[in-house]
Amino acid sequence: MQSAVRRVSARVRVALARARSSPGADEQSPLRRLLRDASAHAEAAGAGELQWATQPYASAPAACADAPAERSEPRDATVLLFPGQGSQYVGMGRRLRDVPAARELYDLAASVVGWDVWRVCTEGPAALLHERCQVCVLVTALAALERARDERPGAVQRARAAAGFSLGEIAALVFAGALQLPHALRLAELRAAAMGAAARERPGGMLTLWLAPDARLGALLAEARARAAGAALPEPVCEVAGYLSPGCKVVAGDEAALRALEAQARAFGVRRTARVAVAGAFHCALMARAEAAVREALRALPVAAPRLRVVSCVDARAVADAAGARRRLARLTAAPLRWEQALHALYARPRGAPQPLTLALGPGGALRSTLKLVNARAWDASLQVDA
């Protein structure tokens, strides 16, 4: 065995030497290309619900057609990350009490939606905050940005890119000037009402799955659907709703299918499951009616081209113009979240290149936790701006 290992090691050293010395080897040597692309990630081949699963050591992805070509030096740039629904907690916003611009933001939001956003965020009760969480998280994330503007004005001025997790994409587009805050608040309210109506029409839920390296997620989803199928539910839904990191996915679907998945999870290589504290099966086919309502509302909503790079969690591509922003906002309700892929698009750098400063804004620490799993070097250059 040891002699075999030595022979393989010798072959690798010889291949490396040839790759370094041969003219044009960067294009000719598969090993050289493998080393060059070691930090690149791309979509796995295939179709269906796992078509967005990422794999390391993939070929370098082609340039995004709608991404701006301009790049900033990482040391001179800041990336802003905005949280989504589920990050809320009673008491969020209290750290912003002494930030005048943040308090003004809460007051402005209250004048638009007709209820006291600050009071619901800071005092609850929890049931009311859960009901109104989309507006509350949106405002609190933008208010945390005002705290960052006070404490780190240079960092905010150097913002060159932004992204938001689900609802957070609306906040990112507000910062980028693609949406005006009053319109964003109305959109968040309508989106919440449409998602709630769809959830009441066909109850479901969401599960976070932590996967072993050899997990058979596609087979597990198919098994869960088969076990849940019956006369009362002829076509059950159970599908990936969020790609968080290589070993962590979120699934959504009918309650019967989720229970079947939980019962069979270990046999298919799932290490752990946890219910997501939401009132429906978001970011999956069960939200089709909600997506239609949001799409219709967007017809009358003014949307502009973003003034900086916003990478969408819908397709992990930069939003280049108003039409692109409107298209992604429409899909933001029923489409799976490609958060892992969006982070790759934001932080892809040559080996050894520095990462930009990242500010994770608003309630909860999930954005930085996920960033650490996807890109530890980017996490090391990130800060949480609490609310």
The 8 nearest C-alpha neighbors of each residue, nearest first, counted from 0:
[[1, 3, 2, 4, 5, 6, 7, 8],
 [2, 0, 4, 3, 5, 6, 7, 8],
 [1, 3, 5, 4, 0, 6, 7, 8],
 [4, 2, 6, 0, 1, 5, 7, 8],
 [3, 5, 1, 7, 2, 6, 8, 0],
 [6, 4, 8, 2, 3, 7, 9, 1],
 [5, 7, 3, 9, 4, 8, 2, 10],
 [8, 6, 10, 4, 9, 5, 11, 3],
 [9, 7, 5, 11, 10, 6, 4, 12],
 [8, 10, 6, 12, 7, 11, 5, 13],
 [9, 11, 7, 13, 8, 12, 14, 6],
 [10, 12, 14, 8, 13, 9, 15, 7],
 [13, 11, 15, 9, 14, 10, 16, 8],
 [12, 14, 16, 10, 15, 11, 9, 17],
 [13, 15, 11, 17, 12, 16, 18, 10],
 [16, 14, 18, 12, 13, 17, 11, 19],
 [15, 17, 13, 19, 18, 14, 20, 12],
 [16, 18, 14, 20, 15, 19, 21, 13],
 [17, 19, 15, 24, 16, 20, 21, 31],
 [20, 18, 16, 17, 21, 15, 24, 31],
 [19, 21, 17, 18, 16, 22, 24, 15],
 [22, 20, 24, 17, 18, 19, 23, 16],
 [23, 21, 24, 20, 25, 19, 18, 27],
 [22, 24, 25, 26, 21, 27, 28, 18],
 [25, 23, 27, 21, 26, 18, 22, 28],
 [24, 26, 23, 27, 31, 28, 32, 18],
 [25, 27, 24, 23, 28, 32, 31, 29],
 [28, 26, 24, 25, 23, 29, 31, 32],
 [27, 29, 31, 30, 24, 26, 25, 18],
 [30, 28, 32, 31, 33, 27, 26, 25],
 [31, 29, 33, 28, 32, 34, 14, 15],
 [32, 30, 28, 34, 33, 29, 25, 18],
 [31, 33, 35, 29, 30, 34, 36, 28],
 [34, 32, 30, 36, 31, 35, 37, 29],
 [35, 33, 37, 31, 32, 36, 30, 56],
 [34, 36, 32, 33, 37, 31, 38, 350],
 [35, 37, 39, 33, 38, 34, 59, 56],
 [36, 38, 56, 34, 39, 35, 33, 55],
 [39, 37, 36, 40, 56, 55, 350, 347],
 [40, 38, 36, 37, 59, 56, 57, 55],
 [39, 41, 55, 57, 54, 53, 56, 38],
 [42, 40, 53, 57, 54, 60, 43, 39],
 [41, 43, 53, 51, 52, 44, 50, 54],
 [42, 44, 53, 52, 50, 54, 41, 45],
 [45, 43, 42, 50, 46, 51, 52, 41],
 [46, 44, 50, 43, 47, 49, 42, 51],
 [45, 47, 50, 49, 48, 44, 51, 43],
 [46, 48, 50, 49, 45, 51, 217, 238],
 [47, 49, 50, 239, 238, 46, 217, 51],
 [50, 48, 51, 52, 47, 46, 217, 239],
 [49, 51, 46, 47, 45, 52, 48, 43],
 [50, 52, 42, 49, 53, 43, 337, 48],
 [53, 51, 49, 50, 43, 42, 54, 242],
 [54, 52, 42, 41, 43, 51, 40, 245],
 [53, 55, 40, 43, 41, 57, 42, 56],
 [56, 54, 40, 57, 39, 53, 37, 38],
 [57, 55, 37, 36, 39, 33, 40, 58],
 [58, 56, 55, 40, 41, 39, 59, 54],
 [57, 59, 60, 36, 56, 41, 39, 40],
 [58, 60, 39, 36, 57, 61, 40, 41],
 [61, 59, 58, 41, 62, 40, 39, 57],
 [60, 62, 63, 59, 64, 58, 41, 39],
 [61, 63, 64, 60, 66, 65, 59, 68],
 [64, 62, 66, 65, 61, 316, 317, 60],
 [63, 65, 66, 62, 67, 61, 316, 317],
 [64, 66, 319, 63, 317, 67, 318, 316],
 [67, 65, 317, 63, 64, 319, 68, 316],
 [68, 66, 69, 65, 319, 308, 317, 70],
 [67, 69, 66, 70, 65, 62, 63, 64],
 [70, 68, 67, 71, 66, 308, 159, 307],
 [71, 69, 68, 72, 67, 159, 73, 76],
 [72, 70, 73, 76, 75, 69, 159, 74],
 [71, 73, 75, 74, 76, 70, 355, 353],
 [74, 72, 355, 76, 75, 354, 71, 353],
 [75, 73, 72, 76, 355, 353, 354, 356],
 [74, 76, 73, 72, 157, 71, 77, 355],
 [77, 75, 157, 73, 355, 158, 74, 159],
 [76, 78, 158, 356, 157, 355, 357, 159],
 [77, 79, 357, 160, 161, 158, 159, 356],
 [78, 80, 161, 358, 357, 359, 160, 162],
 [79, 81, 359, 162, 163, 161, 360, 358],
 [80, 82, 163, 167, 360, 140, 164, 359],
 [83, 81, 167, 164, 163, 366, 86, 361],
 [84, 82, 166, 167, 164, 165, 86, 85],
 [83, 85, 86, 133, 166, 132, 136, 87],
 [84, 86, 87, 83, 276, 277, 132, 275],
 [85, 87, 363, 84, 362, 83, 82, 88],
 [88, 86, 85, 362, 136, 132, 84, 89],
 [87, 89, 91, 90, 86, 120, 125, 362],
 [88, 90, 123, 121, 91, 120, 122, 125],
 [91, 89, 121, 122, 120, 93, 88, 92],
 [92, 90, 121, 120, 93, 386, 89, 88],
 [91, 93, 386, 95, 94, 121, 139, 90],
 [94, 92, 95, 96, 91, 90, 121, 386],
 [95, 93, 386, 92, 96, 385, 97, 91],
 [94, 96, 93, 98, 92, 97, 386, 101],
 [95, 97, 93, 94, 98, 102, 92, 99],
 [96, 98, 95, 99, 94, 102, 101, 93],
 [97, 99, 95, 101, 100, 96, 146, 102],
 [100, 98, 102, 101, 97, 103, 96, 95],
 [101, 99, 103, 102, 98, 145, 104, 142],
 [102, 100, 142, 104, 98, 103, 99, 145],
 [101, 103, 105, 99, 104, 100, 106, 98],
 [104, 102, 106, 100, 101, 105, 107, 99],
 [103, 105, 101, 107, 102, 106, 108, 100],
 [104, 106, 108, 102, 103, 107, 117, 116],
 [107, 105, 103, 109, 104, 108, 102, 110],
 [108, 106, 104, 110, 109, 105, 103, 111],
 [107, 109, 105, 111, 106, 110, 104, 112],
 [110, 108, 106, 115, 114, 112, 111, 113],
 [109, 111, 107, 108, 113, 112, 106, 114],
 [110, 112, 108, 109, 113, 181, 107, 184],
 [113, 111, 109, 114, 110, 108, 184, 185],
 [112, 114, 109, 110, 111, 115, 108, 116],
 [115, 113, 109, 112, 116, 110, 111, 108],
 [116, 114, 109, 118, 117, 119, 113, 106],
 [115, 117, 119, 118, 109, 114, 105, 120],
 [118, 116, 120, 115, 119, 105, 121, 92],
 [117, 119, 121, 122, 120, 115, 116, 123],
 [118, 120, 123, 116, 122, 117, 121, 128],
 [121, 119, 117, 118, 91, 89, 123, 122],
 [120, 122, 90, 118, 91, 89, 119, 92],
 [123, 121, 118, 119, 120, 90, 89, 124],
 [124, 122, 119, 125, 89, 128, 120, 121],
 [123, 125, 127, 126, 122, 128, 119, 89],
 [124, 126, 123, 128, 127, 129, 89, 88],
 [125, 127, 129, 128, 124, 130, 123, 131],
 [128, 126, 130, 129, 125, 124, 131, 123],
 [127, 129, 125, 131, 132, 130, 126, 123],
 [128, 130, 132, 126, 127, 131, 125, 87],
 [131, 129, 127, 128, 132, 126, 133, 191],
 [132, 130, 128, 129, 133, 134, 127, 135],
 [131, 133, 135, 129, 128, 134, 130, 136],
 [134, 132, 136, 135, 131, 84, 187, 137],
 [133, 135, 137, 132, 136, 187, 131, 138],
 [134, 136, 132, 138, 133, 137, 139, 120],
 [137, 135, 139, 133, 138, 134, 132, 140],
 [136, 138, 134, 140, 135, 139, 170, 133],
 [139, 137, 141, 135, 140, 136, 142, 134],
 [138, 140, 142, 136, 141, 137, 361, 135],
 [141, 139, 361, 143, 142, 137, 138, 360],
 [142, 140, 144, 138, 143, 139, 137, 145],
 [141, 143, 101, 139, 145, 144, 140, 138],
 [144, 142, 146, 140, 361, 145, 141, 386],
 [143, 145, 141, 147, 142, 146, 148, 360],
 [146, 144, 148, 142, 143, 147, 101, 100],
 [147, 145, 143, 149, 144, 148, 150, 98],
 [148, 146, 144, 150, 151, 149, 145, 143],
 [147, 149, 152, 145, 146, 151, 150, 155],
 [150, 148, 146, 147, 152, 151, 145, 98],
 [149, 151, 147, 148, 152, 146, 145, 153],
 [152, 150, 147, 154, 148, 153, 149, 155],
 [153, 151, 148, 155, 154, 149, 150, 156],
 [152, 154, 156, 155, 151, 157, 148, 158],
 [153, 155, 157, 151, 156, 152, 77, 158],
 [156, 154, 158, 157, 152, 153, 148, 151],
 [155, 157, 153, 154, 158, 152, 148, 77],
 [156, 158, 76, 154, 155, 77, 159, 153],
 [159, 157, 77, 155, 156, 76, 78, 160],
 [158, 160, 76, 307, 77, 157, 78, 308],
 [161, 159, 308, 78, 309, 158, 307, 79],
 [162, 160, 79, 309, 78, 80, 171, 308],
 [163, 161, 80, 310, 309, 171, 168, 311],
 [162, 164, 168, 167, 81, 80, 171, 82],
 [163, 165, 167, 83, 82, 168, 166, 81],
 [166, 164, 167, 83, 168, 163, 331, 312],
 [167, 165, 83, 168, 169, 164, 84, 163],
 [168, 166, 163, 83, 81, 164, 82, 170],
 [167, 169, 163, 171, 170, 166, 165, 164],
 [168, 170, 172, 167, 171, 166, 173, 183],
 [171, 169, 173, 167, 168, 172, 137, 174],
 [172, 170, 168, 174, 173, 169, 163, 162],
 [171, 173, 175, 169, 177, 170, 174, 178],
 [174, 172, 178, 170, 176, 175, 171, 177],
 [173, 175, 171, 172, 176, 170, 177, 141],
 [174, 176, 172, 305, 306, 173, 177, 307],
 [177, 175, 173, 174, 178, 305, 172, 306],
 [176, 178, 303, 305, 172, 304, 302, 175],
 [179, 177, 173, 176, 302, 172, 183, 180],
 [178, 180, 182, 181, 173, 183, 176, 177],
 [179, 181, 183, 182, 184, 173, 178, 108],
 [182, 180, 184, 183, 179, 111, 185, 108],
 [181, 183, 185, 184, 180, 179, 186, 178],
 [184, 182, 180, 186, 181, 185, 187, 178],
 [185, 183, 187, 181, 186, 182, 180, 134],
 [184, 186, 188, 182, 187, 183, 189, 181],
 [185, 187, 183, 189, 184, 188, 190, 182],
 [188, 186, 190, 184, 185, 189, 134, 133],
 [189, 187, 185, 191, 186, 190, 184, 192],
 [188, 190, 192, 186, 191, 187, 193, 185],
 [189, 191, 187, 193, 188, 192, 186, 194],
 [190, 192, 188, 194, 189, 193, 195, 187],
 [193, 191, 195, 189, 190, 194, 196, 188],
 [192, 194, 289, 196, 190, 195, 191, 189],
 [195, 193, 197, 191, 289, 196, 192, 190],
 [194, 196, 198, 192, 193, 197, 191, 199],
 [197, 195, 193, 199, 198, 194, 192, 200],
 [196, 198, 200, 194, 195, 199, 289, 286],
 [197, 199, 279, 195, 202, 201, 196, 200],
 [200, 198, 196, 197, 201, 202, 195, 279],
 [199, 201, 197, 198, 196, 202, 195, 285],
 [200, 202, 198, 199, 197, 203, 285, 253],
 [203, 201, 198, 199, 279, 200, 253, 254],
 [204, 202, 253, 254, 280, 279, 252, 201],
 [203, 205, 280, 279, 251, 252, 254, 253],
 [204, 206, 251, 275, 280, 250, 274, 252],
 [207, 205, 274, 250, 275, 249, 273, 208],
 [206, 208, 249, 273, 272, 248, 274, 250],
 [207, 209, 272, 248, 247, 249, 271, 210],
 [210, 208, 247, 271, 270, 246, 269, 272],
 [209, 211, 269, 246, 270, 214, 247, 208],
 [210, 212, 214, 213, 268, 269, 270, 246],
 [213, 211, 214, 210, 246, 268, 245, 215],
 [212, 214, 211, 268, 215, 210, 267, 269],
 [213, 215, 268, 211, 212, 267, 216, 210],
 [216, 214, 267, 218, 217, 219, 268, 213],
 [215, 217, 219, 218, 214, 220, 267, 268],
 [218, 216, 220, 219, 215, 221, 49, 48],
 [217, 219, 221, 216, 220, 215, 222, 267],
 [220, 218, 216, 222, 217, 221, 267, 223],
 [219, 221, 223, 217, 222, 218, 237, 216],
 [220, 222, 218, 224, 219, 223, 225, 217],
 [223, 221, 219, 225, 220, 224, 218, 226],
 [224, 222, 260, 259, 220, 256, 226, 225],
 [223, 225, 227, 221, 222, 226, 256, 235],
 [224, 226, 222, 228, 223, 227, 221, 235],
 [225, 227, 223, 224, 228, 222, 259, 256],
 [228, 226, 256, 224, 255, 225, 223, 235],
 [229, 227, 233, 225, 232, 226, 235, 224],
 [230, 228, 232, 233, 231, 227, 234, 226],
 [229, 231, 232, 233, 228, 234, 227, 235],
 [230, 232, 229, 233, 228, 234, 227, 235],
 [233, 231, 229, 228, 230, 234, 235, 227],
 [232, 234, 229, 228, 230, 235, 231, 227],
 [235, 233, 232, 228, 236, 224, 229, 227],
 [236, 234, 224, 232, 228, 253, 233, 227],
 [235, 237, 252, 253, 238, 234, 224, 256],
 [238, 236, 252, 251, 256, 220, 224, 253],
 [239, 237, 250, 251, 240, 252, 236, 48],
 [238, 240, 250, 241, 249, 48, 251, 335],
 [241, 239, 335, 250, 282, 249, 251, 283],
 [240, 242, 336, 249, 335, 248, 239, 243],
 [241, 243, 248, 337, 339, 338, 244, 336],
 [244, 242, 339, 248, 247, 338, 241, 369],
 [243, 245, 247, 339, 246, 373, 242, 372],
 [246, 244, 247, 53, 243, 52, 373, 242],
 [247, 245, 210, 244, 209, 211, 248, 212],
 [246, 248, 209, 244, 243, 208, 245, 210],
 [249, 247, 242, 208, 243, 241, 207, 250],
 [248, 250, 207, 241, 240, 206, 239, 208],
 [251, 249, 239, 240, 206, 238, 205, 207],
 [252, 250, 205, 280, 237, 240, 238, 204],
 [253, 251, 237, 236, 280, 203, 204, 254],
 [252, 254, 203, 256, 255, 236, 235, 257],
 [253, 255, 203, 257, 256, 204, 258, 252],
 [256, 254, 258, 227, 257, 253, 259, 235],
 [257, 255, 227, 259, 223, 253, 258, 254],
 [256, 258, 260, 254, 259, 255, 261, 253],
 [259, 257, 261, 255, 260, 256, 254, 262],
 [258, 260, 256, 223, 262, 257, 261, 255],
 [259, 261, 257, 223, 263, 258, 262, 264],
 [260, 262, 258, 264, 259, 263, 257, 272],
 [261, 263, 259, 260, 264, 258, 265, 257],
 [264, 262, 260, 261, 266, 265, 259, 267],
 [263, 265, 269, 261, 267, 266, 260, 262],
 [266, 264, 269, 268, 267, 263, 270, 271],
 [265, 267, 264, 263, 268, 269, 219, 262],
 [268, 266, 265, 215, 264, 214, 269, 219],
 [269, 267, 214, 265, 211, 266, 270, 210],
 [270, 268, 210, 265, 264, 271, 211, 267],
 [269, 271, 210, 209, 211, 268, 265, 272],
 [270, 272, 209, 269, 208, 273, 210, 265],
 [273, 271, 208, 207, 209, 206, 274, 261],
 [274, 272, 207, 206, 275, 208, 271, 205],
 [273, 275, 206, 205, 207, 276, 272, 204],
 [274, 276, 205, 206, 277, 273, 207, 204],
 [275, 277, 274, 278, 85, 205, 204, 206],
 [278, 276, 275, 279, 204, 85, 205, 280],
 [277, 279, 204, 198, 276, 280, 195, 203],
 [280, 278, 204, 198, 203, 281, 277, 202],
 [281, 279, 204, 203, 251, 252, 205, 285],
 [280, 282, 283, 279, 286, 333, 251, 332],
 [283, 281, 333, 334, 335, 240, 332, 286],
 [282, 284, 333, 285, 281, 240, 286, 334],
 [283, 285, 286, 287, 333, 282, 236, 334],
 [286, 284, 283, 287, 280, 252, 197, 281],
 [285, 287, 333, 289, 284, 288, 283, 197],
 [286, 288, 290, 289, 284, 285, 333, 291],
 [289, 287, 291, 290, 286, 197, 292, 285],
 [288, 290, 193, 292, 286, 194, 291, 287],
 [291, 289, 287, 293, 288, 292, 332, 333],
 [290, 292, 294, 288, 289, 293, 295, 287],
 [293, 291, 289, 295, 290, 294, 296, 288],
 [294, 292, 296, 290, 295, 291, 329, 190],
 [293, 295, 329, 291, 297, 292, 296, 290],
 [294, 296, 292, 293, 297, 298, 291, 299],
 [297, 295, 293, 298, 294, 299, 292, 300],
 [296, 298, 300, 294, 299, 295, 293, 325],
 [297, 299, 296, 295, 300, 294, 301, 325],
 [298, 300, 297, 296, 301, 295, 302, 294],
 [299, 301, 297, 298, 302, 296, 182, 186],
 [302, 300, 299, 303, 178, 182, 297, 179],
 [301, 303, 177, 178, 321, 300, 325, 304],
 [304, 302, 177, 321, 305, 178, 301, 320],
 [303, 305, 320, 321, 177, 306, 319, 302],
 [306, 304, 177, 175, 307, 176, 303, 320],
 [307, 305, 175, 176, 304, 308, 177, 309],
 [308, 306, 305, 175, 159, 160, 309, 161],
 [307, 309, 160, 317, 159, 161, 310, 318],
 [308, 310, 161, 317, 162, 318, 160, 311],
 [311, 309, 317, 316, 162, 315, 341, 318],
 [310, 312, 315, 313, 316, 314, 317, 309],
 [311, 313, 337, 338, 315, 336, 314, 341],
 [312, 314, 311, 336, 337, 315, 331, 327],
 [313, 315, 316, 312, 311, 337, 341, 336],
 [316, 314, 341, 311, 312, 340, 310, 313],
 [317, 315, 310, 314, 311, 318, 63, 66],
 [316, 318, 310, 66, 309, 319, 308, 311],
 [319, 317, 323, 309, 324, 320, 310, 316],
 [318, 320, 65, 317, 66, 323, 304, 67],
 [319, 321, 304, 323, 322, 318, 324, 305],
 [320, 322, 304, 303, 324, 323, 302, 325],
 [323, 321, 325, 324, 320, 326, 304, 302],
 [322, 324, 326, 320, 321, 325, 318, 327],
 [325, 323, 321, 327, 322, 326, 318, 328],
 [324, 326, 322, 328, 323, 327, 321, 329],
 [327, 325, 323, 329, 324, 328, 322, 330],
 [326, 328, 330, 329, 324, 325, 331, 323],
 [327, 329, 331, 325, 330, 326, 324, 169],
 [328, 330, 294, 327, 326, 331, 293, 290],
 [331, 329, 327, 328, 332, 334, 333, 290],
 [330, 332, 328, 329, 334, 327, 333, 313],
 [331, 333, 290, 282, 330, 334, 286, 281],
 [334, 332, 282, 283, 286, 287, 290, 330],
 [333, 335, 282, 330, 331, 283, 332, 336],
 [336, 334, 240, 282, 241, 283, 337, 333],
 [335, 337, 241, 312, 338, 313, 242, 240],
 [338, 336, 312, 242, 340, 339, 313, 341],
 [337, 339, 341, 312, 340, 336, 243, 242],
 [338, 340, 243, 342, 244, 341, 337, 242],
 [339, 341, 343, 337, 342, 338, 315, 344],
 [342, 340, 315, 338, 344, 343, 339, 312],
 [343, 341, 345, 339, 344, 340, 346, 338],
 [342, 344, 340, 346, 341, 345, 347, 339],
 [343, 345, 341, 342, 346, 347, 340, 315],
 [346, 344, 342, 343, 347, 341, 310, 160],
 [345, 347, 343, 344, 342, 348, 377, 354],
 [346, 348, 343, 344, 345, 349, 39, 38],
 [349, 347, 352, 346, 350, 354, 353, 351],
 [350, 348, 352, 351, 347, 38, 35, 36],
 [349, 351, 352, 348, 38, 35, 37, 353],
 [352, 350, 349, 353, 348, 354, 376, 38],
 [351, 353, 349, 350, 348, 354, 73, 347],
 [354, 352, 73, 351, 355, 74, 348, 376],
 [353, 355, 73, 377, 380, 352, 356, 376],
 [356, 354, 73, 76, 77, 74, 357, 380],
 [355, 357, 77, 380, 381, 78, 354, 76],
 [356, 358, 381, 78, 77, 79, 382, 355],
 [357, 359, 79, 382, 381, 383, 360, 80],
 [360, 358, 80, 383, 384, 79, 382, 81],
 [361, 359, 384, 81, 140, 143, 358, 80],
 [360, 362, 140, 386, 143, 385, 139, 384],
 [361, 363, 386, 86, 87, 385, 91, 140],
 [364, 362, 86, 365, 361, 87, 82, 366],
 [363, 365, 366, 367, 368, 362, 383, 86],
 [366, 364, 368, 367, 363, 369, 86, 82],
 [367, 365, 369, 368, 364, 370, 359, 82],
 [366, 368, 370, 369, 365, 364, 371, 378],
 [369, 367, 365, 371, 370, 366, 364, 372],
 [368, 370, 372, 371, 366, 367, 365, 373],
 [369, 371, 367, 373, 372, 368, 378, 374],
 [370, 372, 375, 378, 368, 369, 374, 373],
 [373, 371, 369, 370, 374, 244, 375, 368],
 [372, 374, 370, 371, 244, 369, 375, 339],
 [375, 373, 371, 377, 376, 370, 372, 378],
 [374, 376, 371, 378, 377, 379, 372, 373],
 [377, 375, 379, 378, 374, 380, 354, 371],
 [376, 378, 380, 379, 374, 375, 354, 381],
 [379, 377, 375, 371, 381, 380, 376, 370],
 [378, 380, 376, 377, 381, 375, 371, 382],
 [381, 379, 356, 377, 378, 357, 354, 355],
 [382, 380, 357, 378, 356, 379, 358, 377],
 [381, 383, 358, 359, 357, 384, 380, 356],
 [382, 384, 359, 385, 358, 360, 381, 364],
 [385, 383, 360, 359, 361, 143, 382, 358],
 [386, 384, 361, 383, 362, 360, 143, 94],
 [385, 92, 361, 94, 143, 362, 91, 95]]
